[in-house]
């Protein structure tokens, strides 16, 4: 029976089970022994599939993403405040627009519209 082979997600080399590979516990990519940088003993610890295992292996990309989580959480906490501020601003703009519209209507309330009379082409006011 031939050994199970895999392709390393980092270096794309094809290897087999004898080469100490490890899977990222987050994204499940496979890294070969040359790419994960762990000792054979450390790899054996990560191969344990028991509930008792409290150590997780994360690839470089997942570690980078995990480091960003506190910043993302802070942004999520601030989001309701920003939405509230934007809604207040929108309401102010709508109210301001309505006030301007009413002022314009009041200003034009006494205007007269005359149909079928040509407009003056003179530059001088009447």
Backbone atoms as SQL, in Angstrom:
CREATE TABLE atoms (id INTEGER PRIMARY KEY, chain TEXT, resi INTEGER, resn TEXT, atom TEXT, x REAL, y REAL, z REAL);
INSERT INTO atoms VALUES
  (1, 'A', 1, 'UNK', 'N', 0.862, -1.183, 0.000),
  (2, 'A', 1, 'UNK', 'CA', 0.000, 0.000, 0.000),
  (3, 'A', 1, 'UNK', 'C', 0.906, 1.243, 0.000),
  (4, 'A', 2, 'UNK', 'N', 0.663, 2.149, -0.907),
  (5, 'A', 2, 'UNK', 'CA', 1.503, 3.346, -0.990),
  (6, 'A', 2, 'UNK', 'C', 1.084, 4.349, 0.078),
  (7, 'A', 3, 'UNK', 'N', 2.065, 5.126, 0.593),
  (8, 'A', 3, 'UNK', 'CA', 1.733, 6.104, 1.625),
  (9, 'A', 3, 'UNK', 'C', 0.856, 7.222, 1.057),
  (10, 'A', 4, 'UNK', 'N', 0.002, 7.735, 1.902),
  (11, 'A', 4, 'UNK', 'CA', -0.900, 8.817, 1.501),
  (12, 'A', 4, 'UNK', 'C', -0.057, 10.071, 1.230),
  (13, 'A', 5, 'UNK', 'N', -0.267, 10.698, 0.070),
  (14, 'A', 5, 'UNK', 'CA', 0.510, 11.889, -0.254),
  (15, 'A', 5, 'UNK', 'C', -0.388, 13.123, -0.159),
  (16, 'A', 6, 'UNK', 'N', 0.249, 14.252, -0.019),
  (17, 'A', 6, 'UNK', 'CA', -0.471, 15.525, 0.080),
  (18, 'A', 6, 'UNK', 'C', 0.383, 16.609, -0.537),
  (19, 'A', 7, 'UNK', 'N', -0.215, 17.749, -0.778),
  (20, 'A', 7, 'UNK', 'CA', 0.500, 18.893, -1.322),
  (21, 'A', 7, 'UNK', 'C', 0.529, 19.975, -0.249),
  (22, 'A', 8, 'UNK', 'N', 1.716, 20.448, 0.087),
  (23, 'A', 8, 'UNK', 'CA', 1.864, 21.498, 1.098),
  (24, 'A', 8, 'UNK', 'C', 1.221, 22.784, 0.585),
  (25, 'A', 9, 'UNK', 'N', 0.428, 23.434, 1.417),
  (26, 'A', 9, 'UNK', 'CA', -0.267, 24.663, 1.026),
  (27, 'A', 9, 'UNK', 'C', 0.665, 25.857, 0.891),
  (28, 'A', 10, 'UNK', 'N', 1.845, 25.769, 1.487),
  (29, 'A', 10, 'UNK', 'CA', 2.771, 26.904, 1.437),
  (30, 'A', 10, 'UNK', 'C', 3.771, 26.769, 0.289),
  (31, 'A', 11, 'UNK', 'N', 4.453, 25.620, 0.212),
  (32, 'A', 11, 'UNK', 'CA', 5.510, 25.453, -0.792),
  (33, 'A', 11, 'UNK', 'C', 5.055, 24.645, -2.003),
  (34, 'A', 12, 'UNK', 'N', 3.879, 24.058, -1.941),
  (35, 'A', 12, 'UNK', 'CA', 3.286, 23.253, -3.026),
  (36, 'A', 12, 'UNK', 'C', 4.049, 21.978, -3.346),
  (37, 'A', 13, 'UNK', 'N', 4.964, 21.562, -2.463),
  (38, 'A', 13, 'UNK', 'CA', 5.673, 20.301, -2.668),
  (39, 'A', 13, 'UNK', 'C', 4.731, 19.151, -2.337),
  (40, 'A', 14, 'UNK', 'N', 4.869, 18.071, -3.092),
  (41, 'A', 14, 'UNK', 'CA', 4.117, 16.864, -2.775),
  (42, 'A', 14, 'UNK', 'C', 4.965, 16.041, -1.819),
  (43, 'A', 15, 'UNK', 'N', 4.369, 15.591, -0.750),
  (44, 'A', 15, 'UNK', 'CA', 5.083, 14.816, 0.261),
  (45, 'A', 15, 'UNK', 'C', 4.205, 13.641, 0.678),
  (46, 'A', 16, 'UNK', 'N', 4.714, 12.832, 1.588),
  (47, 'A', 16, 'UNK', 'CA', 3.901, 11.720, 2.089),
  (48, 'A', 16, 'UNK', 'C', 3.843, 11.771, 3.607),
  (49, 'A', 17, 'UNK', 'N', 3.164, 10.790, 4.212),
  (50, 'A', 17, 'UNK', 'CA', 2.938, 10.797, 5.656),
  (51, 'A', 17, 'UNK', 'C', 4.228, 10.749, 6.472),
  (52, 'A', 18, 'UNK', 'N', 5.309, 10.203, 5.908),
  (53, 'A', 18, 'UNK', 'CA', 6.560, 10.107, 6.655),
  (54, 'A', 18, 'UNK', 'C', 7.122, 11.481, 6.968),
  (55, 'A', 19, 'UNK', 'N', 6.871, 12.413, 6.110),
  (56, 'A', 19, 'UNK', 'CA', 7.292, 13.787, 6.349),
  (57, 'A', 19, 'UNK', 'C', 6.292, 14.362, 7.347),
  (58, 'A', 20, 'UNK', 'N', 6.750, 14.912, 8.418),
  (59, 'A', 20, 'UNK', 'CA', 5.864, 15.340, 9.498),
  (60, 'A', 20, 'UNK', 'C', 5.046, 16.564, 9.088),
  (61, 'A', 21, 'UNK', 'N', 3.833, 16.317, 8.672),
  (62, 'A', 21, 'UNK', 'CA', 2.951, 17.403, 8.266),
  (63, 'A', 21, 'UNK', 'C', 1.999, 17.750, 9.406),
  (64, 'A', 22, 'UNK', 'N', 1.417, 18.922, 9.296),
  (65, 'A', 22, 'UNK', 'CA', 0.461, 19.365, 10.316),
  (66, 'A', 22, 'UNK', 'C', -0.627, 20.190, 9.641),
  (67, 'A', 23, 'UNK', 'N', -1.841, 20.083, 10.176),
  (68, 'A', 23, 'UNK', 'CA', -2.979, 20.857, 9.667),
  (69, 'A', 23, 'UNK', 'C', -3.222, 22.056, 10.572),
  (70, 'A', 24, 'UNK', 'N', -3.547, 23.201, 9.976),
  (71, 'A', 24, 'UNK', 'CA', -3.943, 24.371, 10.764),
  (72, 'A', 24, 'UNK', 'C', -5.297, 24.058, 11.401),
  (73, 'A', 25, 'UNK', 'N', -5.431, 24.309, 12.689),
  (74, 'A', 25, 'UNK', 'CA', -6.689, 24.018, 13.386),
  (75, 'A', 25, 'UNK', 'C', -7.807, 24.976, 12.985),
  (76, 'A', 26, 'UNK', 'N', -7.467, 26.078, 12.350),
  (77, 'A', 26, 'UNK', 'CA', -8.486, 27.042, 11.957),
  (78, 'A', 26, 'UNK', 'C', -8.925, 26.825, 10.508),
  (79, 'A', 27, 'UNK', 'N', -7.990, 26.958, 9.560),
  (80, 'A', 27, 'UNK', 'CA', -8.358, 26.891, 8.142),
  (81, 'A', 27, 'UNK', 'C', -8.139, 25.512, 7.527),
  (82, 'A', 28, 'UNK', 'N', -7.538, 24.608, 8.273),
  (83, 'A', 28, 'UNK', 'CA', -7.334, 23.205, 7.878),
  (84, 'A', 28, 'UNK', 'C', -6.330, 23.000, 6.744),
  (85, 'A', 29, 'UNK', 'N', -5.521, 24.003, 6.385),
  (86, 'A', 29, 'UNK', 'CA', -4.509, 23.775, 5.363),
  (87, 'A', 29, 'UNK', 'C', -3.444, 22.836, 5.908),
  (88, 'A', 30, 'UNK', 'N', -2.734, 22.154, 5.004),
  (89, 'A', 30, 'UNK', 'CA', -1.687, 21.215, 5.386),
  (90, 'A', 30, 'UNK', 'C', -0.336, 21.861, 5.107),
  (91, 'A', 31, 'UNK', 'N', 0.552, 21.799, 6.084),
  (92, 'A', 31, 'UNK', 'CA', 1.909, 22.313, 5.923),
  (93, 'A', 31, 'UNK', 'C', 2.891, 21.173, 6.117),
  (94, 'A', 32, 'UNK', 'N', 3.905, 21.104, 5.248),
  (95, 'A', 32, 'UNK', 'CA', 4.912, 20.053, 5.353),
  (96, 'A', 32, 'UNK', 'C', 5.911, 20.384, 6.459),
  (97, 'A', 33, 'UNK', 'N', 6.774, 19.432, 6.760),
  (98, 'A', 33, 'UNK', 'CA', 7.758, 19.601, 7.826),
  (99, 'A', 33, 'UNK', 'C', 8.713, 20.754, 7.593),
  (100, 'A', 34, 'UNK', 'N', 8.996, 21.086, 6.338),
  (101, 'A', 34, 'UNK', 'CA', 9.902, 22.196, 6.046),
  (102, 'A', 34, 'UNK', 'C', 9.235, 23.548, 6.291),
  (103, 'A', 35, 'UNK', 'N', 7.934, 23.610, 6.185),
  (104, 'A', 35, 'UNK', 'CA', 7.236, 24.893, 6.237),
  (105, 'A', 35, 'UNK', 'C', 6.649, 25.265, 7.603),
  (106, 'A', 36, 'UNK', 'N', 6.308, 24.297, 8.437),
  (107, 'A', 36, 'UNK', 'CA', 5.663, 24.656, 9.709),
  (108, 'A', 36, 'UNK', 'C', 6.651, 25.025, 10.795),
  (109, 'A', 37, 'UNK', 'N', 7.908, 24.625, 10.684),
  (110, 'A', 37, 'UNK', 'CA', 8.943, 25.034, 11.624),
  (111, 'A', 37, 'UNK', 'C', 8.837, 24.439, 13.014),
  (112, 'A', 38, 'UNK', 'N', 8.253, 23.234, 13.139),
  (113, 'A', 38, 'UNK', 'CA', 8.122, 22.605, 14.459),
  (114, 'A', 38, 'UNK', 'C', 8.976, 21.352, 14.525),
  (115, 'A', 39, 'UNK', 'N', 9.280, 20.952, 15.737),
  (116, 'A', 39, 'UNK', 'CA', 10.019, 19.705, 15.953),
  (117, 'A', 39, 'UNK', 'C', 9.055, 18.537, 15.787),
  (118, 'A', 40, 'UNK', 'N', 9.577, 17.322, 15.535),
  (119, 'A', 40, 'UNK', 'CA', 8.706, 16.147, 15.427),
  (120, 'A', 40, 'UNK', 'C', 7.841, 15.930, 16.675),
  (121, 'A', 41, 'UNK', 'N', 8.379, 16.230, 17.841),
  (122, 'A', 41, 'UNK', 'CA', 7.610, 16.070, 19.077),
  (123, 'A', 41, 'UNK', 'C', 6.429, 17.046, 19.106),
  (124, 'A', 42, 'UNK', 'N', 6.687, 18.288, 18.700),
  (125, 'A', 42, 'UNK', 'CA', 5.601, 19.277, 18.667),
  (126, 'A', 42, 'UNK', 'C', 4.516, 18.852, 17.680),
  (127, 'A', 43, 'UNK', 'N', 4.913, 18.305, 16.553),
  (128, 'A', 43, 'UNK', 'CA', 3.937, 17.844, 15.558),
  (129, 'A', 43, 'UNK', 'C', 3.084, 16.720, 16.138),
  (130, 'A', 44, 'UNK', 'N', 3.713, 15.799, 16.873),
  (131, 'A', 44, 'UNK', 'CA', 2.942, 14.701, 17.477),
  (132, 'A', 44, 'UNK', 'C', 1.899, 15.229, 18.462),
  (133, 'A', 45, 'UNK', 'N', 2.230, 16.279, 19.200),
  (134, 'A', 45, 'UNK', 'CA', 1.265, 16.881, 20.129),
  (135, 'A', 45, 'UNK', 'C', 0.061, 17.408, 19.354),
  (136, 'A', 46, 'UNK', 'N', 0.319, 18.061, 18.214),
  (137, 'A', 46, 'UNK', 'CA', -0.784, 18.616, 17.423),
  (138, 'A', 46, 'UNK', 'C', -1.580, 17.543, 16.695),
  (139, 'A', 47, 'UNK', 'N', -0.997, 16.357, 16.536),
  (140, 'A', 47, 'UNK', 'CA', -1.717, 15.256, 15.906),
  (141, 'A', 47, 'UNK', 'C', -2.737, 14.621, 16.842),
  (142, 'A', 48, 'UNK', 'N', -2.632, 14.878, 18.141),
  (143, 'A', 48, 'UNK', 'CA', -3.584, 14.326, 19.098),
  (144, 'A', 48, 'UNK', 'C', -4.975, 14.890, 18.801),
  (145, 'A', 49, 'UNK', 'N', -5.934, 14.037, 18.665),
  (146, 'A', 49, 'UNK', 'CA', -7.286, 14.466, 18.324),
  (147, 'A', 49, 'UNK', 'C', -8.229, 14.340, 19.519),
  (148, 'A', 50, 'UNK', 'N', -7.695, 14.448, 20.705),
  (149, 'A', 50, 'UNK', 'CA', -8.518, 14.301, 21.898),
  (150, 'A', 50, 'UNK', 'C', -9.062, 15.653, 22.348),
  (151, 'A', 51, 'UNK', 'N', -10.097, 15.587, 23.151),
  (152, 'A', 51, 'UNK', 'CA', -10.692, 16.801, 23.718),
  (153, 'A', 51, 'UNK', 'C', -9.709, 17.449, 24.689),
  (154, 'A', 52, 'UNK', 'N', -8.801, 16.652, 25.247),
  (155, 'A', 52, 'UNK', 'CA', -7.862, 17.153, 26.246),
  (156, 'A', 52, 'UNK', 'C', -6.821, 18.093, 25.651),
  (157, 'A', 53, 'UNK', 'N', -6.662, 18.082, 24.334),
  (158, 'A', 53, 'UNK', 'CA', -5.658, 18.956, 23.707),
  (159, 'A', 53, 'UNK', 'C', -6.117, 20.407, 23.809),
  (160, 'A', 54, 'UNK', 'N', -5.326, 21.217, 24.485),
  (161, 'A', 54, 'UNK', 'CA', -5.691, 22.623, 24.668),
  (162, 'A', 54, 'UNK', 'C', -4.838, 23.553, 23.797),
  (163, 'A', 55, 'UNK', 'N', -3.821, 23.010, 23.169),
  (164, 'A', 55, 'UNK', 'CA', -2.935, 23.797, 22.321),
  (165, 'A', 55, 'UNK', 'C', -3.437, 23.690, 20.879),
  (166, 'A', 56, 'UNK', 'N', -3.467, 24.800, 20.181),
  (167, 'A', 56, 'UNK', 'CA', -3.893, 24.800, 18.794),
  (168, 'A', 56, 'UNK', 'C', -2.749, 25.244, 17.905),
  (169, 'A', 57, 'UNK', 'N', -2.688, 24.658, 16.718),
  (170, 'A', 57, 'UNK', 'CA', -1.706, 25.105, 15.729),
  (171, 'A', 57, 'UNK', 'C', -2.415, 26.015, 14.744),
  (172, 'A', 58, 'UNK', 'N', -1.878, 27.207, 14.572),
  (173, 'A', 58, 'UNK', 'CA', -2.424, 28.147, 13.592),
  (174, 'A', 58, 'UNK', 'C', -1.335, 28.498, 12.597),
  (175, 'A', 59, 'UNK', 'N', -1.692, 28.492, 11.318),
  (176, 'A', 59, 'UNK', 'CA', -0.735, 28.895, 10.286),
  (177, 'A', 59, 'UNK', 'C', -0.492, 30.407, 10.412),
  (178, 'A', 60, 'UNK', 'N', 0.475, 30.907, 9.683),
  (179, 'A', 60, 'UNK', 'CA', 0.846, 32.320, 9.761),
  (180, 'A', 60, 'UNK', 'C', -0.346, 33.221, 9.419),
  (181, 'A', 61, 'UNK', 'N', -1.100, 32.848, 8.371),
  (182, 'A', 61, 'UNK', 'CA', -2.255, 33.668, 7.973),
  (183, 'A', 61, 'UNK', 'C', -3.315, 33.717, 9.069),
  (184, 'A', 62, 'UNK', 'N', -3.602, 32.574, 9.671),
  (185, 'A', 62, 'UNK', 'CA', -4.612, 32.535, 10.737),
  (186, 'A', 62, 'UNK', 'C', -4.140, 33.293, 11.976),
  (187, 'A', 63, 'UNK', 'N', -2.841, 33.189, 12.298),
  (188, 'A', 63, 'UNK', 'CA', -2.301, 33.955, 13.431),
  (189, 'A', 63, 'UNK', 'C', -2.479, 35.449, 13.177),
  (190, 'A', 64, 'UNK', 'N', -2.221, 35.875, 11.947),
  (191, 'A', 64, 'UNK', 'CA', -2.365, 37.285, 11.590),
  (192, 'A', 64, 'UNK', 'C', -3.823, 37.728, 11.739),
  (193, 'A', 65, 'UNK', 'N', -4.733, 36.883, 11.283),
  (194, 'A', 65, 'UNK', 'CA', -6.162, 37.213, 11.413),
  (195, 'A', 65, 'UNK', 'C', -6.599, 37.252, 12.872),
  (196, 'A', 66, 'UNK', 'N', -6.088, 36.301, 13.665),
  (197, 'A', 66, 'UNK', 'CA', -6.439, 36.262, 15.086),
  (198, 'A', 66, 'UNK', 'C', -5.949, 37.523, 15.798),
  (199, 'A', 67, 'UNK', 'N', -4.806, 38.053, 15.367),
  (200, 'A', 67, 'UNK', 'CA', -4.265, 39.272, 15.982),
  (201, 'A', 67, 'UNK', 'C', -5.152, 40.473, 15.674),
  (202, 'A', 68, 'UNK', 'N', -5.914, 40.401, 14.599),
  (203, 'A', 68, 'UNK', 'CA', -6.783, 41.516, 14.215),
  (204, 'A', 68, 'UNK', 'C', -8.135, 41.489, 14.926),
  (205, 'A', 69, 'UNK', 'N', -8.461, 40.401, 15.571),
  (206, 'A', 69, 'UNK', 'CA', -9.781, 40.256, 16.206),
  (207, 'A', 69, 'UNK', 'C', -10.068, 41.341, 17.243),
  (208, 'A', 70, 'UNK', 'N', -9.134, 41.694, 18.140),
  (209, 'A', 70, 'UNK', 'CA', -9.462, 42.765, 19.097),
  (210, 'A', 70, 'UNK', 'C', -9.837, 44.083, 18.416),
  (211, 'A', 71, 'UNK', 'N', -9.134, 44.420, 17.352),
  (212, 'A', 71, 'UNK', 'CA', -9.447, 45.645, 16.617),
  (213, 'A', 71, 'UNK', 'C', -10.830, 45.554, 15.963),
  (214, 'A', 72, 'UNK', 'N', -11.135, 44.405, 15.391),
  (215, 'A', 72, 'UNK', 'CA', -12.445, 44.199, 14.770),
  (216, 'A', 72, 'UNK', 'C', -13.546, 44.275, 15.824),
  (217, 'A', 73, 'UNK', 'N', -13.313, 43.677, 16.979),
  (218, 'A', 73, 'UNK', 'CA', -14.308, 43.717, 18.056),
  (219, 'A', 73, 'UNK', 'C', -14.555, 45.156, 18.514),
  (220, 'A', 74, 'UNK', 'N', -13.505, 45.953, 18.620),
  (221, 'A', 74, 'UNK', 'CA', -13.633, 47.357, 18.997),
  (222, 'A', 74, 'UNK', 'C', -14.463, 48.109, 17.963),
  (223, 'A', 75, 'UNK', 'N', -14.194, 47.842, 16.682),
  (224, 'A', 75, 'UNK', 'CA', -14.963, 48.485, 15.625),
  (225, 'A', 75, 'UNK', 'C', -16.435, 48.068, 15.682),
  (226, 'A', 76, 'UNK', 'N', -16.689, 46.802, 15.998),
  (227, 'A', 76, 'UNK', 'CA', -18.070, 46.331, 16.126),
  (228, 'A', 76, 'UNK', 'C', -18.778, 46.991, 17.303),
  (229, 'A', 77, 'UNK', 'N', -18.046, 47.215, 18.391),
  (230, 'A', 77, 'UNK', 'CA', -18.631, 47.889, 19.554),
  (231, 'A', 77, 'UNK', 'C', -18.975, 49.340, 19.225),
  (232, 'A', 78, 'UNK', 'N', -18.140, 49.992, 18.409),
  (233, 'A', 78, 'UNK', 'CA', -18.354, 51.400, 18.049),
  (234, 'A', 78, 'UNK', 'C', -19.415, 51.575, 16.967),
  (235, 'A', 79, 'UNK', 'N', -19.735, 50.518, 16.246),
  (236, 'A', 79, 'UNK', 'CA', -20.659, 50.609, 15.119),
  (237, 'A', 79, 'UNK', 'C', -22.046, 51.148, 15.487),
  (238, 'A', 80, 'UNK', 'N', -22.689, 50.669, 16.564),
  (239, 'A', 80, 'UNK', 'CA', -24.008, 51.229, 16.898),
  (240, 'A', 80, 'UNK', 'C', -23.970, 52.738, 17.161),
  (241, 'A', 81, 'UNK', 'N', -22.893, 53.222, 17.789),
  (242, 'A', 81, 'UNK', 'CA', -22.763, 54.663, 18.040),
  (243, 'A', 81, 'UNK', 'C', -22.668, 55.428, 16.718),
  (244, 'A', 82, 'UNK', 'N', -21.873, 54.896, 15.784),
  (245, 'A', 82, 'UNK', 'CA', -21.717, 55.551, 14.489),
  (246, 'A', 82, 'UNK', 'C', -23.031, 55.553, 13.715),
  (247, 'A', 83, 'UNK', 'N', -23.764, 54.443, 13.753),
  (248, 'A', 83, 'UNK', 'CA', -25.055, 54.365, 13.069),
  (249, 'A', 83, 'UNK', 'C', -26.024, 55.373, 13.674),
  (250, 'A', 84, 'UNK', 'N', -26.049, 55.466, 14.998),
  (251, 'A', 84, 'UNK', 'CA', -26.922, 56.432, 15.677),
  (252, 'A', 84, 'UNK', 'C', -26.560, 57.859, 15.254),
  (253, 'A', 85, 'UNK', 'N', -25.264, 58.162, 15.221),
  (254, 'A', 85, 'UNK', 'CA', -24.798, 59.494, 14.814),
  (255, 'A', 85, 'UNK', 'C', -25.223, 59.795, 13.369),
  (256, 'A', 86, 'UNK', 'N', -25.068, 58.810, 12.478),
  (257, 'A', 86, 'UNK', 'CA', -25.458, 59.006, 11.083),
  (258, 'A', 86, 'UNK', 'C', -26.966, 59.213, 10.939),
  (259, 'A', 87, 'UNK', 'N', -27.747, 58.491, 11.721),
  (260, 'A', 87, 'UNK', 'CA', -29.209, 58.674, 11.669),
  (261, 'A', 87, 'UNK', 'C', -29.609, 60.060, 12.154),
  (262, 'A', 88, 'UNK', 'N', -28.970, 60.523, 13.225),
  (263, 'A', 88, 'UNK', 'CA', -29.249, 61.881, 13.712),
  (264, 'A', 88, 'UNK', 'C', -28.887, 62.917, 12.649),
  (265, 'A', 89, 'UNK', 'N', -27.743, 62.722, 12.025),
  (266, 'A', 89, 'UNK', 'CA', -27.301, 63.654, 10.981),
  (267, 'A', 89, 'UNK', 'C', -28.265, 63.635, 9.803),
  (268, 'A', 90, 'UNK', 'N', -28.718, 62.439, 9.420),
  (269, 'A', 90, 'UNK', 'CA', -29.666, 62.323, 8.317),
  (270, 'A', 90, 'UNK', 'C', -30.968, 63.034, 8.669),
  (271, 'A', 91, 'UNK', 'N', -31.441, 62.843, 9.898),
  (272, 'A', 91, 'UNK', 'CA', -32.677, 63.512, 10.327),
  (273, 'A', 91, 'UNK', 'C', -32.513, 65.024, 10.299),
  (274, 'A', 92, 'UNK', 'N', -31.334, 65.512, 10.708),
  (275, 'A', 92, 'UNK', 'CA', -31.086, 66.952, 10.675),
  (276, 'A', 92, 'UNK', 'C', -31.100, 67.465, 9.237),
  (277, 'A', 93, 'UNK', 'N', -30.497, 66.708, 8.324),
  (278, 'A', 93, 'UNK', 'CA', -30.470, 67.126, 6.923),
  (279, 'A', 93, 'UNK', 'C', -31.860, 67.122, 6.318),
  (280, 'A', 94, 'UNK', 'N', -32.661, 66.116, 6.648),
  (281, 'A', 94, 'UNK', 'CA', -34.039, 66.052, 6.147),
  (282, 'A', 94, 'UNK', 'C', -34.839, 67.223, 6.697),
  (283, 'A', 95, 'UNK', 'N', -34.688, 67.492, 7.986),
  (284, 'A', 95, 'UNK', 'CA', -35.403, 68.607, 8.616),
  (285, 'A', 95, 'UNK', 'C', -34.957, 69.934, 8.009),
  (286, 'A', 96, 'UNK', 'N', -33.650, 70.084, 7.821),
  (287, 'A', 96, 'UNK', 'CA', -33.110, 71.306, 7.227),
  (288, 'A', 96, 'UNK', 'C', -33.641, 71.497, 5.810),
  (289, 'A', 97, 'UNK', 'N', -33.701, 70.425, 5.041),
  (290, 'A', 97, 'UNK', 'CA', -34.243, 70.483, 3.682),
  (291, 'A', 97, 'UNK', 'C', -35.706, 70.858, 3.675),
  (292, 'A', 98, 'UNK', 'N', -36.465, 70.306, 4.626),
  (293, 'A', 98, 'UNK', 'CA', -37.897, 70.631, 4.716),
  (294, 'A', 98, 'UNK', 'C', -38.091, 72.097, 5.078),
  (295, 'A', 99, 'UNK', 'N', -37.275, 72.615, 5.983),
  (296, 'A', 99, 'UNK', 'CA', -37.369, 74.029, 6.370),
  (297, 'A', 99, 'UNK', 'C', -37.040, 74.913, 5.174),
  (298, 'A', 100, 'UNK', 'N', -36.002, 74.565, 4.412),
  (299, 'A', 100, 'UNK', 'CA', -35.650, 75.342, 3.217),
  (300, 'A', 100, 'UNK', 'C', -36.772, 75.298, 2.188),
  (301, 'A', 101, 'UNK', 'N', -37.378, 74.146, 2.022),
  (302, 'A', 101, 'UNK', 'CA', -38.490, 74.012, 1.079),
  (303, 'A', 101, 'UNK', 'C', -39.669, 74.883, 1.509),
  (304, 'A', 102, 'UNK', 'N', -40.001, 74.885, 2.800),
  (305, 'A', 102, 'UNK', 'CA', -41.097, 75.731, 3.297),
  (306, 'A', 102, 'UNK', 'C', -40.783, 77.212, 3.121),
  (307, 'A', 103, 'UNK', 'N', -39.527, 77.585, 3.365),
  (308, 'A', 103, 'UNK', 'CA', -39.132, 78.983, 3.183),
  (309, 'A', 103, 'UNK', 'C', -39.260, 79.384, 1.719),
  (310, 'A', 104, 'UNK', 'N', -38.849, 78.497, 0.814),
  (311, 'A', 104, 'UNK', 'CA', -38.959, 78.781, -0.623),
  (312, 'A', 104, 'UNK', 'C', -40.422, 78.880, -1.045),
  (313, 'A', 105, 'UNK', 'N', -41.261, 78.018, -0.527),
  (314, 'A', 105, 'UNK', 'CA', -42.696, 78.078, -0.852),
  (315, 'A', 105, 'UNK', 'C', -43.321, 79.366, -0.329),
  (316, 'A', 106, 'UNK', 'N', -42.925, 79.767, 0.882),
  (317, 'A', 106, 'UNK', 'CA', -43.442, 81.019, 1.454),
  (318, 'A', 106, 'UNK', 'C', -43.004, 82.203, 0.603),
  (319, 'A', 107, 'UNK', 'N', -41.764, 82.190, 0.170),
  (320, 'A', 107, 'UNK', 'CA', -41.219, 83.263, -0.663),
  (321, 'A', 107, 'UNK', 'C', -41.969, 83.363, -1.993),
  (322, 'A', 108, 'UNK', 'N', -42.400, 82.241, -2.534),
  (323, 'A', 108, 'UNK', 'CA', -43.088, 82.220, -3.831),
  (324, 'A', 108, 'UNK', 'C', -44.611, 82.228, -3.690),
  (325, 'A', 109, 'UNK', 'N', -45.106, 82.346, -2.492),
  (326, 'A', 109, 'UNK', 'CA', -46.555, 82.250, -2.260),
  (327, 'A', 109, 'UNK', 'C', -47.353, 83.305, -3.025),
  (328, 'A', 110, 'UNK', 'N', -46.788, 84.474, -3.214),
  (329, 'A', 110, 'UNK', 'CA', -47.512, 85.548, -3.898),
  (330, 'A', 110, 'UNK', 'C', -47.115, 85.687, -5.364),
  (331, 'A', 111, 'UNK', 'N', -46.343, 84.765, -5.892),
  (332, 'A', 111, 'UNK', 'CA', -45.961, 84.818, -7.298),
  (333, 'A', 111, 'UNK', 'C', -47.178, 84.577, -8.184),
  (334, 'A', 112, 'UNK', 'N', -47.129, 85.174, -9.349),
  (335, 'A', 112, 'UNK', 'CA', -48.205, 85.008, -10.331),
  (336, 'A', 112, 'UNK', 'C', -47.594, 84.330, -11.545),
  (337, 'A', 113, 'UNK', 'N', -48.294, 83.348, -12.054),
  (338, 'A', 113, 'UNK', 'CA', -47.850, 82.660, -13.252),
  (339, 'A', 113, 'UNK', 'C', -48.769, 83.082, -14.386),
  (340, 'A', 114, 'UNK', 'N', -48.178, 83.604, -15.448),
  (341, 'A', 114, 'UNK', 'CA', -48.950, 84.054, -16.602),
  (342, 'A', 114, 'UNK', 'C', -48.523, 83.189, -17.786),
  (343, 'A', 115, 'UNK', 'N', -49.528, 82.587, -18.425),
  (344, 'A', 115, 'UNK', 'CA', -49.270, 81.703, -19.549),
  (345, 'A', 115, 'UNK', 'C', -49.383, 82.461, -20.867),
  (346, 'A', 116, 'UNK', 'N', -48.697, 81.942, -21.866),
  (347, 'A', 116, 'UNK', 'CA', -48.755, 82.446, -23.249),
  (348, 'A', 116, 'UNK', 'C', -48.313, 83.893, -23.388),
  (349, 'A', 117, 'UNK', 'N', -47.465, 84.380, -22.535),
  (350, 'A', 117, 'UNK', 'CA', -46.880, 85.716, -22.664),
  (351, 'A', 117, 'UNK', 'C', -45.372, 85.516, -22.809),
  (352, 'A', 118, 'UNK', 'N', -44.777, 86.039, -23.882),
  (353, 'A', 118, 'UNK', 'CA', -43.336, 85.843, -24.053),
  (354, 'A', 118, 'UNK', 'C', -42.554, 86.575, -22.973),
  (355, 'A', 119, 'UNK', 'N', -41.429, 85.956, -22.568),
  (356, 'A', 119, 'UNK', 'CA', -40.591, 86.575, -21.556),
  (357, 'A', 119, 'UNK', 'C', -39.807, 87.717, -22.167),
  (358, 'A', 120, 'UNK', 'N', -39.471, 88.673, -21.335),
  (359, 'A', 120, 'UNK', 'CA', -38.682, 89.810, -21.769),
  (360, 'A', 120, 'UNK', 'C', -37.255, 89.365, -22.066),
  (361, 'A', 121, 'UNK', 'N', -36.691, 89.932, -23.098),
  (362, 'A', 121, 'UNK', 'CA', -35.297, 89.636, -23.440),
  (363, 'A', 121, 'UNK', 'C', -34.383, 90.771, -23.001),
  (364, 'A', 122, 'UNK', 'N', -34.939, 91.760, -22.377),
  (365, 'A', 122, 'UNK', 'CA', -34.179, 92.923, -21.934),
  (366, 'A', 122, 'UNK', 'C', -33.337, 92.576, -20.726),
  (367, 'A', 123, 'UNK', 'N', -32.126, 93.180, -20.663),
  (368, 'A', 123, 'UNK', 'CA', -31.239, 92.966, -19.519),
  (369, 'A', 123, 'UNK', 'C', -31.586, 93.893, -18.368),
  (370, 'A', 124, 'UNK', 'N', -32.409, 94.879, -18.605),
  (371, 'A', 124, 'UNK', 'CA', -32.766, 95.848, -17.583),
  (372, 'A', 124, 'UNK', 'C', -33.955, 95.340, -16.762),
  (373, 'A', 125, 'UNK', 'N', -33.869, 95.467, -15.444),
  (374, 'A', 125, 'UNK', 'CA', -35.024, 95.048, -14.633),
  (375, 'A', 125, 'UNK', 'C', -36.207, 95.987, -14.868),
  (376, 'A', 126, 'UNK', 'N', -37.399, 95.492, -14.706),
  (377, 'A', 126, 'UNK', 'CA', -38.611, 96.298, -14.906),
  (378, 'A', 126, 'UNK', 'C', -38.919, 97.177, -13.757);
